[in-house]
Amino acid sequence: MSKSPFLRAVSDDMRLRGYSIRTEHAYLHWIKRYILFNHKRHPETLGKEEIAAFLTYLAVERHVAINTQKVALNALAFLYQKFLHIELGDLGFSLATKQRRLPVVLSAAQVAHIISELDGAASQIVQMLYGSGLRVSECLRLRIQDVDLDRLHVTVRDGKGNKDRQTLLAASCIPWLQLRISNSIAIQQKDNALGVGPSLPHALGRKYPSAFRSPAWMFIFPSTTLCAHPVTGELCRHHLHESLVRKALSIAAQKIGLCKKISCHTFRHSFATHLLQAGYDIRTVQELLGHNDVKTTQIYTHVLGQHYAGTVSPLDRLG
């Protein structure tokens, strides 16, 4: 994203506060849209009326989802309250009413069929998404220190909402994880000989100058090439890109003739639904997924074959 001097200043402020790259990109996107919506006027000359008009426009004219409108609101709240130090008060805008759709969930047989059509890193990543309930970004960011092969758990660091959590690790993943960890360390050692290593979070590289040599910080799914660090610009090795998994999934779904529109997130949905089907309580599933509110987890009860405490259709009681 090309940045004006103003947007660069906003970006620098977010980095000082430790915001993630994904949050930074999302906020800058909505701040830029807001400025363009107001004919490129400087935000300092605008107020809560213009903010309310923009958020109402997103809901009424663009028909955005509730969560999309919330992200735009959070971006503008950051802009005014934290960057410009201007209190907004009550905005009084129209809330988006487009309801969240029920998640697409696969059967266990469909999950197994898709995994059988995948190979290499794509297969292993999908196994982690389904086996641990990870978001694809969380899976790709995993480092060697985040996977405990003895205690069978995965630590997700700086997940959604900047939260850490622990979730399950499938025992069937151990053999290929051991091999992948060994290969990642070998790649790291070659990179270290060139004076480079894995990309490191925030200012950790400055605080611990030799951290890039520690196997603990190496990605389990490292990129095949070196690149410039998104913040510092230094040469490093990042993790694989999400597009690798998406493309492989699209091809696999076509091969098996799957008549459902799936994504990487489908396997996280399936993880949650299948745990509930197996009788695990919803609070446990909530914890594994990292949801703040159990209401978010409850959506999976609506896609179960026998939800609402085992209620069955009256048609099945006839005869």
C-alpha positions as CSV (number, residue, x, y, z in Angstrom):
1,M,0.0,0.0,0.0
2,S,1.4,3.4,-1.0
3,K,1.3,5.7,1.9
4,S,1.0,9.5,2.1
5,P,3.1,11.3,4.8
6,F,0.0,11.3,7.0
7,L,-0.7,7.6,6.6
8,R,3.0,6.8,7.2
9,A,2.8,8.7,10.5
10,V,-0.3,6.7,11.5
11,S,1.6,3.5,10.5
12,D,4.6,4.5,12.6
13,D,2.4,5.2,15.6
14,M,0.8,1.7,15.3
15,R,4.2,0.1,15.2
16,L,5.3,2.0,18.3
17,R,2.3,0.6,20.1
18,G,3.0,-3.0,19.0
19,Y,0.1,-3.5,16.6
20,S,0.4,-6.5,14.3
21,I,1.1,-6.1,10.6
22,R,-2.4,-7.4,9.7
23,T,-4.1,-5.0,12.0
24,E,-2.0,-2.1,10.7
25,H,-2.9,-3.0,7.1
26,A,-6.6,-3.3,8.0
27,Y,-6.7,0.0,9.9
28,L,-4.8,1.9,7.2
29,H,-7.2,0.5,4.5
30,W,-10.2,1.9,6.3
31,I,-8.6,5.2,7.3
32,K,-7.7,5.7,3.6
33,R,-11.3,4.8,2.5
34,Y,-12.6,7.3,5.1
35,I,-10.4,10.1,3.8
36,L,-11.4,9.3,0.1
37,F,-15.1,9.2,1.1
38,N,-14.7,12.7,2.4
39,H,-13.0,14.0,-0.7
40,K,-9.4,13.8,0.7
41,R,-10.1,16.3,3.5
42,H,-7.7,16.0,6.4
43,P,-9.3,14.0,9.3
44,E,-8.6,16.9,11.7
45,T,-11.1,19.0,9.8
46,L,-13.7,16.2,10.1
47,G,-15.7,15.1,13.1
48,K,-18.3,12.6,14.4
49,E,-20.9,13.6,11.8
50,E,-18.5,12.6,9.0
51,I,-17.5,9.4,10.8
52,A,-21.2,8.5,11.4
53,A,-22.0,9.2,7.7
54,F,-19.1,7.0,6.6
55,L,-20.1,4.1,8.8
56,T,-23.8,4.5,7.8
57,Y,-22.7,4.5,4.1
58,L,-20.9,1.1,4.7
59,A,-24.0,-0.4,6.2
60,V,-26.7,1.1,4.0
61,E,-25.0,1.5,0.7
62,R,-22.3,-1.1,0.7
63,H,-24.2,-3.7,2.8
64,V,-21.1,-4.7,4.7
65,A,-21.2,-7.4,7.4
66,I,-21.4,-6.3,11.0
67,N,-17.8,-7.4,11.7
68,T,-16.5,-5.4,8.7
69,Q,-18.2,-2.3,10.0
70,K,-16.7,-2.9,13.4
71,V,-13.2,-3.1,12.0
72,A,-13.8,0.3,10.2
73,L,-15.1,1.8,13.5
74,N,-12.0,0.5,15.4
75,A,-9.7,2.0,12.8
76,L,-11.3,5.4,13.0
77,A,-11.4,5.2,16.8
78,F,-7.7,4.5,16.8
79,L,-7.1,7.4,14.3
80,Y,-9.0,10.0,16.4
81,Q,-8.6,8.9,20.0
82,K,-5.0,7.5,20.0
83,F,-3.3,9.3,17.1
84,L,-5.1,12.7,16.9
85,H,-6.1,12.7,20.6
86,I,-9.6,13.8,19.8
87,E,-12.5,12.3,21.8
88,L,-15.4,11.3,19.6
89,G,-18.3,10.7,22.0
90,D,-21.6,9.1,20.8
91,L,-21.5,8.7,17.0
92,G,-25.1,7.7,16.4
93,F,-24.6,5.8,13.1
94,S,-26.6,3.0,11.6
95,L,-25.5,-0.5,12.5
96,A,-24.9,-3.0,9.8
97,T,-27.7,-5.6,9.9
98,K,-26.3,-8.2,7.6
99,Q,-26.2,-11.4,9.7
100,R,-23.3,-13.7,9.9
101,R,-23.8,-16.9,7.9
102,L,-23.6,-20.3,9.3
103,P,-20.1,-21.8,8.8
104,V,-19.4,-24.4,6.2
105,V,-18.5,-27.7,7.9
106,L,-17.2,-30.9,6.4
107,S,-17.9,-34.4,7.5
108,A,-14.9,-36.4,8.9
109,A,-14.9,-38.5,5.7
110,Q,-14.8,-35.3,3.6
111,V,-11.9,-34.0,5.6
112,A,-10.0,-37.3,5.2
113,H,-10.7,-37.3,1.5
114,I,-9.4,-33.8,1.0
115,I,-6.2,-34.4,3.0
116,S,-5.6,-37.6,0.9
117,E,-5.6,-35.4,-2.2
118,L,-3.0,-33.0,-0.8
119,D,0.7,-33.5,-0.4
120,G,3.7,-31.8,1.1
121,A,3.3,-28.6,3.2
122,A,-0.3,-28.1,2.0
123,S,-1.4,-31.4,3.5
124,Q,0.5,-30.8,6.7
125,I,-0.9,-27.3,7.2
126,V,-4.5,-28.6,6.6
127,Q,-3.9,-31.4,9.2
128,M,-2.9,-28.7,11.7
129,L,-5.9,-26.5,10.9
130,Y,-8.3,-29.5,11.5
131,G,-6.3,-31.2,14.2
132,S,-5.7,-28.1,16.3
133,G,-8.5,-25.7,15.3
134,L,-6.0,-23.1,14.1
135,R,-6.5,-20.2,11.8
136,V,-4.2,-20.5,8.7
137,S,-2.3,-17.4,9.8
138,E,-1.7,-18.9,13.2
139,C,-0.5,-22.1,11.7
140,L,2.0,-20.5,9.3
141,R,3.4,-18.3,12.1
142,L,4.2,-21.4,14.3
143,R,7.8,-21.6,15.4
144,I,9.6,-24.6,16.7
145,Q,9.2,-23.5,20.4
146,D,5.4,-23.3,19.9
147,V,5.0,-27.1,19.4
148,D,5.3,-29.5,22.3
149,L,5.6,-33.0,20.9
150,D,5.7,-34.6,24.4
151,R,2.7,-32.9,26.0
152,L,0.8,-32.8,22.6
153,H,-0.1,-29.1,22.6
154,V,0.4,-26.1,20.4
155,T,0.9,-22.6,21.8
156,V,-0.6,-19.8,19.6
157,R,1.1,-16.5,20.2
158,D,-0.3,-13.1,19.4
159,G,-3.5,-14.7,18.0
160,K,-6.6,-12.7,17.2
161,G,-7.0,-9.9,19.7
162,N,-3.2,-10.2,20.6
163,K,-4.0,-13.2,22.8
164,D,-1.9,-16.3,23.5
165,R,-3.6,-19.7,23.9
166,Q,-2.9,-23.4,23.9
167,T,-4.7,-26.0,21.9
168,L,-4.4,-29.7,21.0
169,L,-1.8,-31.3,18.9
170,A,-2.8,-34.5,17.1
171,A,-0.4,-37.4,17.8
172,S,-0.6,-38.4,14.2
173,C,1.2,-35.2,13.2
174,I,4.3,-36.1,15.3
175,P,6.3,-38.1,12.7
176,W,6.1,-35.4,9.9
177,L,6.6,-32.6,12.5
178,Q,9.8,-34.1,13.7
179,L,11.1,-34.3,10.1
180,R,9.9,-30.8,9.3
181,I,11.5,-29.4,12.4
182,S,14.8,-31.1,11.5
183,N,14.6,-29.7,7.9
184,S,13.8,-26.2,9.2
185,I,16.8,-26.2,11.5
186,A,19.0,-27.2,8.6
187,I,17.6,-24.3,6.5
188,Q,18.2,-21.9,9.4
189,Q,21.8,-23.1,9.8
190,K,22.4,-22.3,6.1
191,D,20.8,-18.9,6.5
192,N,22.9,-18.2,9.6
193,A,26.1,-18.8,7.6
194,L,25.0,-15.9,5.4
195,G,24.2,-13.8,8.5
196,V,20.4,-14.0,8.2
197,G,17.7,-16.0,9.9
198,P,13.9,-16.1,10.5
199,S,11.9,-12.9,10.7
200,L,11.5,-11.9,14.3
201,P,8.5,-10.2,16.0
202,H,8.5,-6.5,17.0
203,A,11.9,-5.3,18.4
204,L,13.0,-8.8,19.6
205,G,15.9,-8.8,17.1
206,R,17.4,-5.6,18.6
207,K,16.8,-6.8,22.2
208,Y,18.4,-10.3,21.5
209,P,20.8,-9.8,18.5
210,S,21.6,-13.5,18.3
211,A,18.0,-14.7,18.5
212,F,17.9,-15.4,14.8
213,R,20.4,-18.2,15.4
214,S,18.2,-20.0,18.0
215,P,16.2,-23.0,16.6
216,A,13.4,-21.9,18.9
217,W,12.6,-19.0,16.7
218,M,12.7,-20.8,13.4
219,F,9.4,-21.3,11.5
220,I,8.0,-24.8,11.1
221,F,6.8,-23.8,7.7
222,P,9.6,-21.5,6.4
223,S,9.4,-19.8,3.0
224,T,11.4,-21.2,0.2
225,T,13.1,-17.8,-0.4
226,L,14.5,-14.9,1.5
227,C,12.7,-11.6,1.6
228,A,12.8,-8.1,3.2
229,H,11.4,-7.9,6.7
230,P,8.0,-6.1,6.5
231,V,9.0,-3.7,9.3
232,T,12.8,-3.4,9.4
233,G,13.5,-4.1,5.7
234,E,16.3,-6.4,6.7
235,L,16.9,-9.6,4.7
236,C,15.3,-12.6,6.5
237,R,13.3,-15.8,5.9
238,H,9.6,-15.5,6.5
239,H,7.0,-18.3,6.7
240,L,5.1,-19.7,3.7
241,H,2.3,-17.6,2.2
242,E,-1.4,-18.5,2.7
243,S,-1.9,-18.6,-1.1
244,L,-0.1,-22.0,-1.2
245,V,-2.7,-23.6,0.9
246,R,-5.7,-21.9,-0.8
247,K,-4.6,-23.0,-4.3
248,A,-4.0,-26.6,-3.2
249,L,-7.4,-26.7,-1.5
250,S,-9.2,-25.4,-4.5
251,I,-7.6,-28.1,-6.7
252,A,-8.3,-30.9,-4.2
253,A,-11.9,-29.9,-3.8
254,Q,-12.4,-30.0,-7.6
255,K,-10.7,-33.4,-7.9
256,I,-13.1,-35.0,-5.4
257,G,-16.1,-33.2,-6.7
258,L,-16.9,-31.4,-3.5
259,C,-20.1,-29.4,-3.8
260,K,-19.3,-27.0,-1.0
261,K,-17.4,-23.8,-1.1
262,I,-14.5,-24.3,1.3
263,S,-11.6,-22.3,2.6
264,C,-8.8,-22.8,5.1
265,H,-11.2,-21.6,7.8
266,T,-13.6,-24.5,7.0
267,F,-11.2,-26.9,8.8
268,R,-11.3,-24.8,12.0
269,H,-15.1,-24.8,11.8
270,S,-15.0,-28.6,11.3
271,F,-12.6,-29.0,14.3
272,A,-15.1,-27.2,16.6
273,T,-18.2,-29.0,15.2
274,H,-16.7,-32.4,15.4
275,L,-15.5,-31.9,19.0
276,L,-19.1,-30.9,20.0
277,Q,-20.5,-33.9,18.1
278,A,-18.1,-36.1,20.1
279,G,-19.6,-34.9,23.3
280,Y,-17.0,-32.4,24.5
281,D,-18.5,-29.4,26.4
282,I,-18.8,-26.1,24.7
283,R,-16.5,-24.3,27.2
284,T,-13.6,-26.6,26.3
285,V,-14.1,-25.9,22.6
286,Q,-14.4,-22.2,23.4
287,E,-11.0,-22.3,25.1
288,L,-9.3,-24.2,22.4
289,L,-10.6,-21.8,19.7
290,G,-9.7,-18.7,21.8
291,H,-13.1,-17.2,21.7
292,N,-13.8,-14.4,24.3
293,D,-17.5,-15.1,24.4
294,V,-19.2,-18.5,24.5
295,K,-21.9,-17.1,22.2
296,T,-19.3,-17.0,19.4
297,T,-18.7,-20.8,19.9
298,Q,-22.5,-21.5,20.1
299,I,-22.8,-21.0,16.3
300,Y,-21.4,-24.5,15.9
301,T,-24.4,-26.0,17.7
302,H,-26.5,-24.9,14.7
303,V,-24.6,-27.0,12.2
304,L,-24.7,-30.2,14.2
305,G,-26.8,-33.1,13.0
306,Q,-28.4,-33.3,16.4
307,H,-28.2,-29.9,18.0
308,Y,-30.4,-28.3,20.7
309,A,-29.8,-31.0,23.3
310,G,-30.3,-33.9,20.9
311,T,-33.7,-32.7,19.5
312,V,-34.8,-34.7,16.4
313,S,-37.2,-33.9,13.7
314,P,-40.9,-34.8,14.4
315,L,-40.9,-36.5,11.0
316,D,-38.5,-39.1,12.3
317,R,-41.0,-39.9,15.1
318,L,-43.8,-40.9,12.8
319,G,-44.8,-44.6,12.3
